[in-house]
Amino acid sequence: MSMDISEIRTKYNNGDYTYKAAIPKKVCDDHVFDEELSVKRNRELIKEHNENVDRLKRYARSQQEELNKRLTYDVVAYIMDYYNMTEKQAKLVESFTYQEYHSCMSDYFSYIDTFADFAFQLLPVNSTYDA
């Protein structure tokens, strides 16, 4: 059985769908890591540092994408279970709701049931219709 939408919302609000990592900022080309080192070595350190920051940002983006997929999966599973919809139907409801309300996730979670219920009412009883 899938989670209820309130459980998913609570997990979201608790940060369970958000990748958390401290990523340092890039440094300027004229940054000095150590005054005792040569200019050449400081430049090498700048390049290494900034490449590492870029690598950390790429990793954070990929991790956040996976967490976003997990959120979508959880919401779609909820819609499928609670409203007895096919996966395709549930994905359409979730996708529409996300497109309309992702700028305010509180609204997104509030409207999931509204649109799922509306779609459910439009479907024939015991429908095998695959939207």
Stockholm file with secondary structure:
# STOCKHOLM 1.0

chainA/1-131         MSMDISEIRTKYNNGDYTYKAAIPKKVCDDHVFDEELSVKRNRELIKEHNENVDRLKRYARSQQEELNKRLTYDVVAYIMDYYNMTEKQAKLVESFTYQEYHSCMSDYFSYIDTFADFAFQLLPVNSTYDA
#=GR chainA/1-131 SS CCCCHHHHHHHHHTTTTSCCCCCCCCCCTTCCSCTTSCHHHHHHHHHHHHHHHHHHHHHHHHHHHHHHHHHHHHHHHHHHHHHTCCHHHHHHHHHHHHHHHTTSHHHHHHHHHHHHHHHHHHSCTTCCCCC
#=GC SS_cons         CCCCHHHHHHHHHTTTTSCCCCCCCCCCTTCCSCTTSCHHHHHHHHHHHHHHHHHHHHHHHHHHHHHHHHHHHHHHHHHHHHHTCCHHHHHHHHHHHHHHHTTSHHHHHHHHHHHHHHHHHHSCTTCCCCC
//
